[in-house]
Amino acid sequence: MASKNYLSGIFGPSPVAPLQSHMKLVDECVSKLVDLFECMSKGDTDGVEEVYQQIATLEQKADDQKHLLREHLPSGLFMPIDRQDLLDSLRVQDLLANRARDIAGIVVGRKLQFPEHASARAIELVRATVKTCHQALKVVNELDELVETGFRGHAVRVVESMLIELDKLESETDRIQVELRTALFEVERDLYAVDVVFMYRIIESIAGIADDAERVGRRFQIMLSK
């Protein structure tokens, strides 16, 4: 009972507020990647370590919140959203923060620095990915309105428009990712081979964040179709 009261004290009476609160933490976590890559491009190892700690803290907070929600989310919610849909959305959201921490961990652990030829493009990819995550947060924040209107009317059209924009933003990250891979390929012969492997892994993980942000939107499309 105490745990449930604690949960209510944090999130209030809305059953969707916890999902929104979690996504806000996830968005903050992913956004820190911009600072991480800017510090990395300058060779600021102390700054990279500091941002890594910030990302790790936010990821842990999101993870704690995820576990709290899973443990105390009622089995029968009197609302037009299936409990499993909420849990599935929570799981996808959690992947974004996990990827951000993994990326930061590799950068710190390997003391990586993208070559100058590719560094600016890498920052561009991160910024585009963060925009995609911001858009996913906007979609999640519309869930209250969708619930209040019974998933009908103007609220649905607003979310559908947001989902179209989310798809466009994710497509833009695909374009930048190709350009970054090309830029890295042009100079990889001059780099330490193992570092190159991890650079490509980081690129894949950043793109994965954008993909997962789009998947957050897809979960809402599923809800809208029910």
VENLIN-V101003 format. One record per pair of residues at least 24 apart in sequence whose ideal C-beta (glycine too) atoms are under 6 Angstrom apart, sorted by the first residue. I is the first residue (numbers start at 1). GAP is how many residues later the second one is. Records with the same first field share a line. If there is no record, write none. Layout:
I: GAP / GAP
This chain:
3: 69
4: 68
7: 65
15: 62 / 64
16: 127 / 128
18: 51
19: 67
20: 120 / 121
22: 40 / 43 / 71
23: 70 / 114 / 117
25: 33 / 36 / 37
26: 36 / 67 / 70 / 71
27: 106 / 110
28: 30
29: 26 / 29 / 30 / 68 / 71
30: 66 / 70 / 100 / 103
31: 99
33: 67 / 93
34: 92 / 93 / 96
36: 68
37: 85 / 86 / 89
40: 67 / 73
41: 78
52: 52 / 56
55: 45 / 46 / 49
56: 45
59: 38 / 42
62: 35
66: 24 / 28
79: 68
80: 70 / 71
85: 138
88: 131
89: 130
92: 120 / 123 / 124
93: 123
95: 117
96: 113 / 116
99: 106 / 109 / 110
103: 99 / 102
106: 92 / 96
110: 88
115: 72
117: 66 / 70
118: 65 / 66
121: 58 / 59 / 62
122: 58
124: 52
125: 51 / 52 / 55 / 81
128: 44 / 45 / 48
129: 44 / 77 / 80 / 81
131: 38
132: 37 / 38 / 78 / 81
133: 80
135: 30 / 31 / 34
136: 77 / 80
138: 24
139: 78 / 81
151: 73
163: 54
166: 48 / 51
170: 40 / 44
173: 37
177: 30
